[in-house]
Amino acid sequence: FASWSGGNTSSLSSFTVGGCQAPAPAAFGFSAGTVTPIAGSSSPLVLKITRQDGEQDLSSLGLSLPPGLEGDIADAQVCPEPQASVGGCPEASRLGTATVAAGSGSQPYWLTGQVYLTGPYGGGPFGLSVVVPTKAGPINLGNVIVRASIHIDPATAAVTVTTDAFPQIKGGVPFRLKTIETTIDRPGFFINPTGCEPKTIAGTIGTVQGAVVPVSSPFAVGACNSLAFKPVFTASTIAKTSKVNGASLDIKVGFPAGAEANVKTVKVDLPIALPSRLSTLQHACPAATFAANPAACPPESLVGSVKAITPLLPVPLTGPAYLVSHGGAEEPNLVMVLQGDGVSVDLTSTTQIKKGITTSTLRAVPDAPVKSFELYLPEGKHSLLAANGKLCKAKLAMPTRLTGQNGAVFSQTTHIKISGCPKASKAKKKPASTKTKG
């Protein structure tokens, strides 16, 4: 270089290389979906990203699965730390494989690794550890590990996966990823939705050059009408009530084993003998307070408890039920907070009161399997319900309508069982008189 510049090495400061071009705008290939798109069935999930030579370099992925496409967390062992960070997860945590093509040209080098389920990561209740050995012939650069967080939407239970930045170089060798293909094929892990409306698997791909590229792939399942929808809905209350402590109500919903559509909506009309208490409704928690921290809500707004058992998690989901006011709504909503294993799901039931009859409607239940569900509204100073008259003398009929994610309808008049009523006394029969002749 010194001789080329006439011996003046200072001229190197202005030396430039011609013929280089900035990477082309990213137009990545993207596809995602389940192998067997049958409603309510389990199926492997396959995701593929491709990049052409000259396009910007892949650096990260954010993936949003459609509501109803759920993972069976209870089926896999969660890989703990520090094993998840160093590539030491057990086979029991394995969910599938990750295959990547690295390099440029028509013959990139292919590498295959494993995908493992981990405990909490990146603020999510669960995470992923993707471990790919980088060995090419005699060259072994060791494992490349990419972590990802898993978040669950509290309203829809939809799953979002967000990766850390992909490594770009190791041991002086640049990767230049061209293809990423992930297959989650652990038997029974991914379960398809039970609703057949068209959906989308959407995401964003980040690039080393700073671009964020939106991607999507259409997703839908079939055979929804073949799913049964036969919930068992019961309700009970306690006969002993008072003006001070009001009345109680215990609602239970169960589902038989087998292929069932999940619940989408629930509507019940409470009997006029069990009206809502105005004094309790007036103490509803403001929506802003609830959104910031439900524990900060007035204690008077805590009106019950809820419990749900799902086969997707190893523990039940339990939590409180609050009355929450939403601005212009005439009546406050009943918001049931289900929590367990780091997952939190809010069920919101709207309330309407006409002529003393309370109608409660769940309009958007997540498309997730549930074995049983229970809502308990106890008696107490701030109970949600009052009692008109003596319950033992009333016929407590509650019109009930549940709609499945597949459109099937379950409708019945639920007769609320009353416990604690005195048993009806049986009239004593007089012994038959006998006369003796003689």
Secondary structure, 3 states (H helix, E strand, C coil): CCCCCCCCHHHHHHCCCCCCCCCECCCCEEEEEECCCECCCECCEEEEEECCCCECCEEEEEEECCCCCEECHHHCCCECCCHHHHCCCCHHHEEEEEEEEECCCCCCEEEEEEEEEECCECCECEEEEEEEEEEECCEEEEEEEEEEEEEECCCCCCEEEEECCCCCEECCEECCEEEEEEEECCCCCEECCCCCCCEEEEEEEEECCCCEEEEEEEECCECHHHCECCCEEEEEEECCCECCCEECEEEEEECCCCCECCEEEEEEECCCCCCECHHHHCCCEEHHHHHHCHHHCCHHHEEEEEEEECCCCCCCEEEEEEEEECCCCCCCEEEEEEEECCEEEEEEEEEEEECCEEEEEECCCCCCCCCEEEEEECCCCCCCECCCCCHHHCCCEEEEEEEECCCCEEEEEEECEEECCCCCCCCCCCCCCCCCCC
